[in-house]
C-alpha cells in the first residue's frame, strides 16, 4: 500500500438538529502542530459557539490520530467524527464540528448521530484524492556519466527535487515507494554513481 486517500482542499458541511446548528469543516493537514493552530483559529472565529469538537488522522499508515469532545459527553463528538474519517479511509485530515446549542438536549445517541452527520456532510462536499507514498534518494556521480543518469530519469520518471551539475553532480530524486528499489538498482549500474544516505 504505497498510496493513501485525503482531501484536496477545505470543505464545509452543515446540519441542524432540534434547533442546534452543527457547522463542519474538513481540512487537509500534515502535522499535529498544524492541527493545533487551525483548532485555535476556529475557536477564535466561533468564539460564541458552545462546542468546537474535532478529530484528525495523519500519516499514510493512518496510525496517528486524536479526538476531542470539547465538553460534550465523552465519546459523543470526537469519536463519531473519527468514525467518518475511518469509514472513508482518509488521512492527513482534520474535521471540526462547531455546535451552536439550540435549547433542546439531544441525549448521547442524538449527539453521536448529529456529529457524525455533520462530519459526513463536510466529507461529501470535499474532493477526495489519492496520493502516493513517495521516497527521496540523493545521488552523486561524475559529470561524464550524466547522460546515463538522465536516460534512467526519463524512463523511470522520478521527480527531480534538486540538482547541481559540476565536476561531481548531485541530484535528489523522489519516486513512489514501490518503484524505489528498481530505480536504485538501475542507478547503481551507472559508473561512479553513489547513493548518499540521509
KOLROFI-778034 format. One record per atom (N, C-alpha, C, O): x, y, z; residue in three letters. Coordinates in steps of 0.2 Angstrom, whole numbers, padded with zeros to 4 digits, always signed. Each point is the difference from the previous one (the first is absolute). Layout:
<nodes>
XYZALA
...
</nodes>
This chain:
<nodes>
+0004-0006+0000UNK
-0004+0006+0000UNK
+0004+0006+0000UNK
+0002+0003+0005UNK
+0000+0000-0011UNK
+0004+0006+0000UNK
-0004+0006-0003UNK
+0003+0004-0003UNK
-0010-0004+0005UNK
-0004+0006-0001UNK
-0005+0000+0005UNK
-0001-0004+0004UNK
-0001+0010-0003UNK
-0005+0002+0005UNK
-0005+0005-0003UNK
+0001+0003-0005UNK
-0007-0003+0009UNK
-0005+0005-0002UNK
-0001+0006+0005UNK
+0001-0001+0006UNK
-0001+0006-0009UNK
-0001+0007+0004UNK
-0005+0004-0004UNK
-0003-0002-0005UNK
+0003+0009+0007UNK
-0004+0004-0003UNK
+0004+0006-0003UNK
+0006+0001+0002UNK
-0008+0002-0008UNK
+0004+0005-0003UNK
+0000+0007+0003UNK
+0005+0003-0001UNK
-0011-0002+0004UNK
+0000+0007+0002UNK
-0006+0000+0006UNK
-0003-0005+0001UNK
+0003+0011+0002UNK
-0005+0001+0006UNK
-0007-0001-0003UNK
-0002+0003-0005UNK
-0002-0007+0008UNK
-0008+0000-0001UNK
-0004+0001+0006UNK
+0002-0001+0005UNK
-0008+0003-0006UNK
-0005+0002+0005UNK
-0006-0005+0000UNK
-0002-0003-0005UNK
-0001+0002+0011UNK
-0006-0003+0000UNK
-0004+0003+0005UNK
+0002+0005+0004UNK
-0009-0006-0003UNK
-0004+0003+0004UNK
-0007-0004+0001UNK
-0003-0003-0005UNK
+0001+0002+0011UNK
-0006-0003+0002UNK
-0003+0003+0006UNK
+0003+0004+0004UNK
-0010-0005-0004UNK
-0003+0003+0007UNK
-0004-0006+0003UNK
-0002-0005-0004UNK
+0002+0005+0010UNK
-0003-0006+0004UNK
-0004+0003+0006UNK
+0004+0003+0004UNK
-0010-0003-0004UNK
-0004+0003+0005UNK
+0002+0007+0002UNK
+0002+0001+0006UNK
-0001+0003-0011UNK
+0002+0007+0001UNK
+0007+0001+0002UNK
+0003+0006+0000UNK
+0001-0011+0001UNK
+0007+0000+0001UNK
+0003+0001-0007UNK
-0002-0004-0005UNK
+0007+0008+0004UNK
+0004+0001-0007UNK
+0006-0004+0001UNK
+0004+0001+0005UNK
-0002-0005-0010UNK
+0007-0003+0000UNK
+0003+0002-0007UNK
-0002-0002-0005UNK
+0007+0006+0006UNK
+0004+0002-0006UNK
+0007-0004+0000UNK
+0003+0000+0005UNK
-0002-0003-0011UNK
+0006-0004+0000UNK
+0005+0002-0006UNK
-0002+0003-0005UNK
+0008-0005+0007UNK
+0006+0002-0005UNK
+0004-0006-0001UNK
+0002-0003+0005UNK
+0000+0001-0011UNK
+0005-0006-0001UNK
+0006+0004-0003UNK
-0001+0004-0005UNK
+0007-0005+0008UNK
+0006+0004-0001UNK
+0006-0004-0001UNK
+0001-0005+0004UNK
+0002+0005-0010UNK
+0006-0004-0001UNK
+0006+0003+0005UNK
+0001+0006+0000UNK
+0002-0011+0003UNK
+0005+0002+0005UNK
+0006-0005+0000UNK
-0001-0005-0003UNK
+0007+0007+0005UNK
+0006-0005+0000UNK
+0003-0001+0007UNK
+0003-0005+0001UNK
-0004+0010+0003UNK
+0003-0001+0007UNK
-0004+0001+0006UNK
-0005+0004-0001UNK
+0006-0006+0007UNK
-0004+0001+0006UNK
+0001+0008+0001UNK
-0005+0003+0003UNK
+0010+0000-0004UNK
+0001+0007+0001UNK
-0005+0004-0004UNK
-0003+0005+0002UNK
+0003-0007-0009UNK
-0005+0003-0004UNK
-0007+0000+0002UNK
-0004+0004+0000UNK
+0002-0010+0003UNK
-0006-0002+0003UNK
-0002+0005+0005UNK
-0005+0003+0001UNK
+0010-0002+0004UNK
-0001+0004+0006UNK
-0001+0008-0002UNK
-0005+0003+0002UNK
+0009-0001-0007UNK
-0001+0007-0003UNK
-0007+0001-0003UNK
-0004+0005+0002UNK
+0002-0010-0006UNK
-0007+0001-0003UNK
-0006-0001+0005UNK
-0004+0004-0001UNK
+0005-0008+0006UNK
-0005-0001+0005UNK
-0001+0007+0004UNK
-0005+0002+0001UNK
+0011+0001+0000UNK
+0000+0007+0004UNK
-0003+0005-0005UNK
-0004+0004+0003UNK
+0005-0004-0009UNK
-0003+0005-0005UNK
-0008-0001+0000UNK
-0003+0005+0001UNK
+0001-0011-0001UNK
-0007-0001+0000UNK
-0003+0002+0006UNK
-0006+0002+0001UNK
+0009-0004+0005UNK
-0003+0002+0007UNK
-0001+0008+0000UNK
-0005+0002+0003UNK
+0010+0002-0006UNK
+0000+0007+0000UNK
-0006+0002-0004UNK
-0004+0004+0002UNK
+0004-0007-0008UNK
-0005+0002-0005UNK
-0007-0001+0003UNK
-0005+0004-0001UNK
+0004-0010+0004UNK
-0007-0002+0003UNK
+0000+0000+0007UNK
-0002-0004+0004UNK
+0005+0010-0001UNK
+0000+0001+0007UNK
-0006-0001+0004UNK
+0000-0001+0006UNK
-0006+0003-0010UNK
-0006-0001+0004UNK
-0004-0006-0001UNK
-0005-0001+0002UNK
+0009-0004-0005UNK
-0003-0007-0001UNK
+0000-0004+0007UNK
+0005+0002+0004UNK
-0009-0006-0003UNK
+0000-0004+0006UNK
+0006-0005+0000UNK
+0003-0001+0005UNK
-0002-0003-0010UNK
+0005-0005-0001UNK
+0004+0000-0007UNK
-0003+0002-0005UNK
+0009-0003+0006UNK
+0004-0001-0007UNK
+0004-0006+0001UNK
+0005-0001+0003UNK
-0009-0004-0006UNK
+0003-0007+0001UNK
+0004-0002-0006UNK
-0002+0002-0006UNK
+0006-0007+0006UNK
+0004-0002-0006UNK
+0004-0007+0001UNK
+0000-0003+0005UNK
+0002+0001-0011UNK
+0004-0006+0000UNK
+0005+0001-0006UNK
-0002+0003-0005UNK
+0008-0006+0006UNK
+0004+0000-0006UNK
+0004-0007-0001UNK
+0000-0004+0005UNK
+0002+0003-0011UNK
+0004-0006-0001UNK
+0006+0002-0005UNK
-0001+0004-0005UNK
+0007-0006+0007UNK
+0006+0001-0004UNK
+0004-0006-0002UNK
-0001-0005+0003UNK
+0004+0006-0009UNK
+0005-0005-0002UNK
-0003-0005-0005UNK
-0006-0002+0001UNK
+0010+0000-0005UNK
-0002-0005-0005UNK
-0002-0006+0003UNK
-0005-0004-0003UNK
+0008+0002+0009UNK
-0002-0006+0003UNK
-0006+0001+0005UNK
-0002-0005+0003UNK
-0001+0011-0003UNK
-0006+0001+0004UNK
+0001-0002+0007UNK
-0005-0003+0003UNK
+0010+0004+0001UNK
+0001-0002+0007UNK
+0000+0006+0005UNK
+0000-0001+0006UNK
+0001+0007-0009UNK
+0000+0006+0004UNK
-0007+0003+0000UNK
-0002+0003-0005UNK
-0001-0003+0011UNK
-0007+0003+0000UNK
-0001+0003+0007UNK
+0002-0003+0005UNK
-0007+0008-0005UNK
-0003+0002+0007UNK
-0007+0002-0001UNK
-0002+0002-0005UNK
-0001-0002+0011UNK
-0007+0003+0000UNK
-0001+0005+0005UNK
+0003-0001+0005UNK
-0008+0005-0005UNK
-0001+0005+0005UNK
-0008+0001+0000UNK
-0003+0003-0004UNK
+0000-0004+0010UNK
-0007+0001+0001UNK
-0002+0007+0002UNK
-0006+0002+0000UNK
+0011+0002+0002UNK
-0001+0007+0002UNK
-0006+0001+0005UNK
-0004+0005-0002UNK
+0004-0009+0007UNK
-0006+0001+0005UNK
-0006-0003-0001UNK
-0005-0001+0004UNK
+0004-0002-0010UNK
-0006-0005-0001UNK
+0001-0006+0004UNK
+0006-0002+0001UNK
-0011-0002+0000UNK
+0001-0006+0004UNK
+0005-0005-0004UNK
+0001+0000-0006UNK
+0003-0003+0010UNK
+0006-0004-0003UNK
-0002-0005-0005UNK
-0005-0003+0000UNK
+0009+0003-0006UNK
-0001-0004-0006UNK
-0006+0002-0004UNK
-0002-0004-0004UNK
-0002+0010+0005UNK
-0006+0001-0004UNK
+0002+0005-0006UNK
-0004+0001-0004UNK
+0010+0002+0004UNK
+0002+0004-0005UNK
+0006-0002-0004UNK
+0000-0002-0006UNK
+0006+0002+0009UNK
+0006-0001-0003UNK
+0000-0007-0003UNK
+0003-0001-0006UNK
-0005-0004+0009UNK
+0000-0007-0002UNK
-0005-0001-0007UNK
+0003-0003-0004UNK
-0009+0006+0004UNK
-0004-0001-0006UNK
+0003+0004-0006UNK
+0000-0003-0005UNK
+0004+0008+0007UNK
+0003+0004-0006UNK
+0006-0004-0002UNK
+0001-0001-0006UNK
+0003-0003+0010UNK
+0005-0004-0002UNK
-0003-0006-0004UNK
+0003-0002-0004UNK
-0009+0000+0006UNK
-0003-0006-0003UNK
-0001+0002-0008UNK
+0001-0005-0004UNK
-0003+0011+0003UNK
-0001+0002-0007UNK
+0007+0000-0004UNK
+0000-0002-0005UNK
+0005+0004+0009UNK
+0007+0000-0004UNK
+0002-0007-0001UNK
+0002-0001-0006UNK
-0003-0003+0011UNK
+0001-0007-0001UNK
-0004-0004-0006UNK
+0003-0003-0004UNK
-0009+0004+0004UNK
-0005-0003-0004UNK
+0002+0002-0008UNK
-0002-0003-0004UNK
+0005+0009+0004UNK
+0001+0003-0007UNK
+0008-0002-0001UNK
+0002+0002-0006UNK
+0001-0005+0010UNK
+0007-0002-0001UNK
+0005+0006-0001UNK
+0004+0000-0005UNK
-0006+0006+0008UNK
+0004+0006-0001UNK
+0006+0001+0005UNK
+0000-0003+0005UNK
+0005+0007-0007UNK
+0005+0002+0005UNK
+0003+0007-0002UNK
-0003+0003-0005UNK
+0007-0001+0009UNK
+0002+0007-0001UNK
-0006+0005+0000UNK
+0000+0004-0005UNK
-0004-0005+0010UNK
-0006+0004+0000UNK
-0002+0001+0007UNK
+0001-0004+0005UNK
-0004+0010-0004UNK
-0003+0003+0006UNK
-0007+0001-0002UNK
-0002+0004-0004UNK
-0003-0006+0009UNK
-0007+0002-0001UNK
-0002+0003+0006UNK
+0001-0003+0006UNK
-0003+0009-0006UNK
-0003+0004+0005UNK
-0008+0001+0000UNK
-0002+0001-0006UNK
-0001-0002+0011UNK
-0007+0001+0000UNK
-0002+0005+0006UNK
+0001-0001+0006UNK
-0004+0007-0008UNK
-0001+0005+0004UNK
-0008+0000+0002UNK
-0004+0000-0005UNK
+0003+0000+0011UNK
-0008-0001+0002UNK
-0002+0006+0004UNK
+0003+0003+0004UNK
-0008+0000-0007UNK
-0004+0005+0003UNK
-0006-0003+0003UNK
-0005-0003-0003UNK
+0004+0003+0010UNK
-0005-0003+0004UNK
-0007+0003-0002UNK
-0001+0006+0000UNK
-0004-0010-0001UNK
-0006+0003-0002UNK
-0006-0001+0005UNK
-0005+0002-0001UNK
+0008-0004+0007UNK
-0005+0000+0006UNK
-0003-0007+0002UNK
-0003-0001+0005UNK
+0004-0003-0010UNK
-0003-0007+0001UNK
+0006-0005+0001UNK
+0004+0000-0004UNK
-0004-0004+0010UNK
+0005-0005+0001UNK
-0001-0006-0005UNK
-0006-0002-0001UNK
+0011+0000-0002UNK
-0001-0005-0005UNK
+0001-0007+0003UNK
-0001-0005-0003UNK
+0004+0004+0009UNK
+0002-0006+0003UNK
+0006-0003-0004UNK
+0002+0002-0005UNK
+0001-0007+0008UNK
+0006-0003-0003UNK
-0001-0003-0007UNK
+0005+0002-0004UNK
-0010-0006+0003UNK
-0001-0002-0007UNK
-0001+0005-0005UNK
+0002+0000-0005UNK
-0006+0005+0007UNK
-0001+0006-0004UNK
+0006+0004-0002UNK
+0001+0002-0006UNK
+0003-0001+0011UNK
+0007+0003-0002UNK
+0004-0004-0004UNK
+0003+0003-0005UNK
-0002-0009+0006UNK
+0004-0005-0004UNK
-0003+0001-0008UNK
+0004+0001-0004UNK
-0010-0002+0003UNK
-0003+0001-0006UNK
+0001+0007-0003UNK
+0002+0000-0006UNK
-0003+0005+0009UNK
+0001+0007-0002UNK
+0007+0001-0002UNK
+0002+0003-0006UNK
+0003-0005+0010UNK
+0007+0002-0001UNK
+0002-0004-0006UNK
+0004+0002-0004UNK
-0006-0009+0003UNK
+0002-0004-0005UNK
-0003+0003-0007UNK
+0004+0001-0005UNK
-0010+0001+0005UNK
-0003+0003-0006UNK
+0003+0006-0002UNK
+0001+0001-0006UNK
+0001+0004+0011UNK
+0003+0006-0002UNK
+0007-0001-0003UNK
+0002+0003-0005UNK
+0002-0008+0008UNK
+0006-0002-0003UNK
+0000-0003-0007UNK
+0004+0002-0004UNK
-0009-0006+0004UNK
-0001-0003-0007UNK
-0002+0005-0005UNK
+0002-0001-0006UNK
-0006+0006+0008UNK
-0002+0005-0005UNK
+0006+0004-0003UNK
+0001+0001-0006UNK
+0004+0000+0010UNK
+0006+0003-0002UNK
+0004-0004-0004UNK
+0003+0002-0005UNK
-0002-0009+0006UNK
+0003-0004-0004UNK
-0003-0001-0007UNK
+0003-0001-0005UNK
-0010+0001+0005UNK
-0003-0001-0006UNK
+0001+0006-0005UNK
-0001-0001-0006UNK
+0002+0007+0009UNK
+0001+0006-0004UNK
+0007+0001-0001UNK
+0002+0004-0004UNK
+0003-0009+0006UNK
+0007+0001-0002UNK
+0002-0004-0006UNK
-0004-0005-0002UNK
+0009+0007-0001UNK
+0003-0004-0006UNK
+0005-0005+0003UNK
+0005+0002+0003UNK
-0006-0009-0003UNK
+0004-0005+0003UNK
+0005-0002-0006UNK
-0002-0001-0005UNK
+0008+0002+0007UNK
+0006-0002-0005UNK
+0004-0005+0003UNK
+0001-0002+0006UNK
+0003-0002-0010UNK
+0005-0005+0002UNK
+0006+0003-0001UNK
+0002+0003-0005UNK
+0003-0004+0010UNK
+0007+0002-0001UNK
+0004-0006+0001UNK
-0002-0005+0004UNK
+0008+0005-0007UNK
+0005-0005+0001UNK
+0004+0001+0006UNK
+0001+0006+0001UNK
+0002-0011+0002UNK
+0005+0000+0005UNK
+0006+0001-0004UNK
+0002-0005-0003UNK
+0002+0010+0004UNK
+0006+0001-0004UNK
+0006+0000+0004UNK
+0000+0001+0006UNK
+0006-0003-0009UNK
+0006+0000+0004UNK
+0005+0004-0004UNK
+0000+0001-0006UNK
+0005+0002+0009UNK
+0005+0004-0003UNK
+0007-0004+0000UNK
+0001-0004+0005UNK
+0003+0005-0010UNK
+0006-0003+0000UNK
+0005+0005-0003UNK
-0001+0004-0005UNK
+0007-0003+0009UNK
+0005+0005-0003UNK
+0006-0004-0003UNK
+0002-0005+0003UNK
+0000+0007-0009UNK
+0005-0003-0003UNK
+0006+0005-0002UNK
-0002+0005-0001UNK
+0008-0008+0000UNK
+0006+0004-0002UNK
+0003-0004-0006UNK
+0001-0006+0001UNK
+0001+0009-0006UNK
+0004-0003-0005UNK
+0004+0005-0004UNK
-0001+0006+0001UNK
+0006-0009-0005UNK
+0004+0004-0004UNK
-0003+0003-0006UNK
-0004-0004-0003UNK
+0005+0010+0001UNK
-0003+0003-0005UNK
+0000-0004-0007UNK
-0006+0000-0003UNK
+0011-0003+0001UNK
+0000-0004-0006UNK
-0006-0005+0000UNK
-0002-0003-0006UNK
-0001+0001+0012UNK
-0005-0006+0000UNK
-0007+0003+0000UNK
-0005-0003+0001UNK
+0005+0010-0002UNK
-0007+0003+0001UNK
-0005-0003-0005UNK
-0006+0000+0001UNK
+0008-0001-0007UNK
-0005-0003-0005UNK
-0003-0006+0002UNK
-0006-0001-0001UNK
+0010-0003+0004UNK
-0003-0007+0002UNK
-0005+0001+0005UNK
-0005-0003+0000UNK
+0007+0008+0005UNK
-0005+0001+0005UNK
-0007+0003-0002UNK
-0005-0001+0002UNK
+0006+0006-0007UNK
-0006+0003-0003UNK
-0004-0004-0004UNK
-0006+0000+0000UNK
+0009-0005-0003UNK
-0004-0005-0004UNK
-0004-0004+0005UNK
-0006-0001-0001UNK
+0008-0001+0007UNK
-0003-0004+0005UNK
-0006+0005+0003UNK
-0006-0003+0001UNK
+0007+0009+0000UNK
-0005+0005+0002UNK
-0005+0000-0005UNK
-0006+0001+0002UNK
+0008+0000-0008UNK
-0006+0000-0005UNK
-0004-0006+0000UNK
-0006+0001-0001UNK
+0009-0007+0001UNK
-0004-0006+0000UNK
-0004-0002+0006UNK
-0006-0002+0000UNK
+0009+0004+0006UNK
-0003-0002+0006UNK
-0005+0006+0003UNK
-0004-0001+0005UNK
+0006+0007-0007UNK
-0004+0006+0001UNK
-0001+0002+0007UNK
-0005+0001+0003UNK
+0011-0002+0001UNK
-0001+0003+0007UNK
+0000+0008+0000UNK
+0002+0003-0005UNK
-0004+0000+0010UNK
+0000+0007+0000UNK
+0007+0003+0002UNK
+0003-0003+0005UNK
-0001+0007-0008UNK
+0007+0003+0001UNK
-0001+0006+0005UNK
-0003+0005-0001UNK
+0005-0007+0008UNK
-0002+0005+0005UNK
+0006+0006+0000UNK
-0002+0006+0001UNK
+0008-0008-0002UNK
+0006+0005-0001UNK
+0005-0003-0004UNK
+0001-0007+0000UNK
+0003+0011-0003UNK
+0006-0003-0004UNK
+0005+0006+0000UNK
-0001+0006+0000UNK
+0007-0009+0000UNK
+0006+0005-0002UNK
+0005-0004-0004UNK
+0002-0005+0002UNK
+0000+0008-0007UNK
+0005-0003-0005UNK
+0006+0004+0000UNK
+0001+0006-0002UNK
+0005-0009+0005UNK
+0006+0002+0000UNK
+0005-0006-0002UNK
-0002-0004-0004UNK
+0008+0004+0006UNK
+0004-0006-0001UNK
-0003-0006+0003UNK
-0001-0005-0003UNK
-0001+0006+0009UNK
-0005-0005+0003UNK
-0007+0002+0000UNK
-0001+0006+0002UNK
-0003-0010-0004UNK
-0007+0002-0001UNK
-0004-0003+0006UNK
+0002-0005+0002UNK
-0007+0009+0001UNK
-0004-0002+0005UNK
-0007+0001-0002UNK
-0002+0005-0002UNK
-0002-0010+0004UNK
-0008+0001-0002UNK
-0004-0004+0006UNK
+0003-0004+0003UNK
-0008+0007-0002UNK
-0005-0003+0005UNK
-0006-0001-0004UNK
-0003+0004-0004UNK
+0001-0011+0004UNK
-0006-0002-0004UNK
-0005-0003+0005UNK
+0001-0002+0005UNK
-0008+0003-0008UNK
-0005-0003+0005UNK
-0004-0004-0005UNK
-0002+0001-0006UNK
+0000-0007+0009UNK
-0004-0005-0004UNK
-0004-0004+0005UNK
+0001+0000+0006UNK
-0007-0002-0009UNK
-0004-0005+0004UNK
+0003-0005+0003UNK
+0005-0004-0003UNK
-0006+0002+0010UNK
+0003-0005+0004UNK
+0001-0006-0004UNK
+0005-0003+0001UNK
-0010+0000-0004UNK
+0000-0006-0003UNK
+0005-0001-0006UNK
+0002-0005-0002UNK
+0000+0011-0001UNK
+0004+0000-0006UNK
+0007+0002+0002UNK
+0005+0000-0004UNK
-0003+0001+0011UNK
+0006+0003+0002UNK
+0006-0006-0001UNK
+0005+0002-0002UNK
-0007-0008+0004UNK
+0006-0005-0001UNK
+0002-0001-0007UNK
+0006-0001-0001UNK
-0011+0001-0004UNK
+0002+0000-0007UNK
+0004+0005-0002UNK
+0005+0000-0004UNK
-0007+0006+0006UNK
+0004+0006-0002UNK
+0007+0000+0003UNK
+0005+0001-0003UNK
-0004-0003+0009UNK
+0007-0001+0004UNK
+0004-0004-0004UNK
+0006+0001-0002UNK
-0009-0007+0000UNK
+0004-0006-0003UNK
+0002+0003-0007UNK
+0006-0001-0002UNK
-0010+0005-0002UNK
+0002+0002-0006UNK
+0006+0006+0000UNK
+0004+0000-0003UNK
-0005+0004+0008UNK
+0005+0006+0001UNK
+0006-0003+0002UNK
+0006+0002-0002UNK
-0006-0007+0006UNK
+0007-0003+0003UNK
+0004-0003-0006UNK
+0006-0002+0001UNK
-0009+0000-0006UNK
+0004-0002-0006UNK
+0003+0005-0004UNK
+0005-0001-0004UNK
-0006+0007+0006UNK
+0003+0006-0003UNK
+0007+0001+0003UNK
+0001+0000+0006UNK
+0004+0000-0010UNK
+0007+0000+0003UNK
+0001+0007+0004UNK
-0002+0005-0002UNK
+0006-0006+0007UNK
+0002+0006+0005UNK
-0006+0002+0004UNK
+0001+0004+0005UNK
-0007-0007-0006UNK
-0006+0003+0004UNK
+0000-0003+0007UNK
+0001-0006+0001UNK
-0003+0010+0004UNK
-0001-0002+0007UNK
-0006+0003+0002UNK
-0002+0005-0002UNK
-0001-0009+0007UNK
-0006+0002+0003UNK
+0002+0003+0007UNK
+0003-0003+0004UNK
-0005+0009-0003UNK
+0001+0003+0007UNK
-0005-0002+0005UNK
-0006+0001-0002UNK
+0008-0003+0008UNK
-0005-0002+0005UNK
-0002+0007+0003UNK
+0004+0004+0002UNK
-0010-0004+0000UNK
-0002+0007+0003UNK
+0002-0001+0008UNK
-0001+0005+0003UNK
</nodes>
